[in-house]
Amino acid sequence: MSERNEYLEKIKAKIDEWNADIEKLQAKARQAEAEARIRYRDQIEELRRQRNRAEENLKEARGASEEAFREMRTRLEGAWDDISKAFRKAVDRFK
């Protein structure tokens, strides 16, 4: 498997992990009191926006040529780091 494909598979696995985190938060939100439920809902919506951004980045990377991919990889890694931090922060907040 090429380095590019390994990288893209790693990102896809991370998105799948984020989807599971969103599902867990939704389950907690269903059991929460009204005020907490609103906070969960708001946070879940933000996580979905972040996940969608990650999926757009993944789609862009998959469609790029090898040369374009190498050029965009640094930018993508910065975006992935930001998204990962947002997910960790949100999940930790509701543990």
Secondary structure as GFF3:
##gff-version 3
##sequence-region A 1 95
A	DSSP	alpha_helix	3	31	.	.	.	ID=ss1
A	DSSP	alpha_helix	34	63	.	.	.	ID=ss2
A	DSSP	alpha_helix	66	93	.	.	.	ID=ss3
###
